[in-house]
Amino acid sequence: MAQQVKAVIARAKGAPVEVTTIVVPDPGPGEAVVRIQACGVCHTDLHYREGGINDEFPFLLGHEAAGIVETVGEGVTEVAPGDFVILNWRAVCGQCRACRRGRAQYCFNTHNAKQRMTLLDGTELSPALGIGAFAEKTLVAAGQCTKVDPQAEPAVAGLLGCGVMAGLGAAINTGGVGRGDSVAVIGCGGVGGAAVMGSRLAGAARIIAVDIDDRKLEKALALGATHTVNSRTTDPVEAIRELTGGNGADVVVEAVGRPETYKQAFYARDLAGTVVLVGVPTPEMTLELPLLDVFGRGGALKSSWYGDCLPSRDFPMLIDLYLQGRLDLGAFVTETIELDGVEQAFARMHEGDVLRSVVVF
């Protein structure tokens, strides 16, 4: 039987979000209804509200979440009612070219629920990243549920569903940071901070945090950075080179998504180093680099989509590290809020004094 629950929606581009009642249908084949326990407030949700993703309003916002599987549809075997899960937006299909080649982290045909959640008047909602978790309950494809150890705190576990995984994965999976490496991270918000933490976890010897906000640089030090550079007052390329014996960093993670910071990353890497773009650019942005410099510097230029993660592999492993005290995921939770605090959380995001606001239910 369909259920009515409270949720946060964005009705129109730029309009303040609102808490309203939505209808969640019973799960169909391959689907699951999840009772949400916590959901982080991510920049992507703000992009949806601002029309930066597409114009399929109204949106059901929220996607960085953890909760309990309540019911499952026909044919679901990977999760069962009562399981504690992290929601993910890469539910791999197992059939596309990437999956068949053993590269499921690049799956081209990820799954979402086929049914739509609606407003009370029947208006269909577009769930953010196919999830829509600023809601007491949500309907997802069962493959979007990754079972993890239920001892994990939901407000912490849910962050692996997007931003924290993106940063950790950019360093470890995409950048291949290893023991003794030098790493620079440009942009030290939630994603960049996670790249700092991932670099420390991987054994990097020197981790240089770069930002224009001293508050974020202080947080980066707490997350594992060994050095900081305020690029508002200091040339970051020169500073990174000076801190790496004139060579540049082995891996530079660009977590801003702007042409100017990407160029900084490009010239701040070692000749055989790797640049990882995990910051999300906007459609109108373009990049111009001398082709001879691209040719002459060797190394690798990579982009990192969702930290090149495979949720079934990475989420349980990272939760285990968290429970062992080896990965301080709780450091990313700046505050916990109620469902009606999302609009205010967007404002604090602009002010730059939070890593993550997390809605708890």
Secondary structure, DSSP 4 states (H G I P E B T S, - for coil): --EEEEEEEE-STTPPPEEEEEEEPPP-TTEEEEEEEEEE--HHHHHHHTTSS---PSEE---EEEEEEEEE-TT--S--TT-EEEE-S----S-SHHHHTT-GGG-SS----SS--EETT-PBPEEGGGT--SBSEEEEEGGGEEE--TTS-HHHHGGGGTHHHHHHHIIIIIS---TT-EEEEE--SHHHHHHHHHHHHHT-SEEEEEES-HHHHHHHHHHT-SEEEETTTS-HHHHHHHHTTTS-EEEEEE-S--HHHHHHHHHHEEEEEEEEE-S---TT------HHHHHHH-SEEEE-SGGG--HHHHHHHHHHHHHTTSS-GGGG--EEE-GGGHHHHHHHHHHT--S-EEEE-
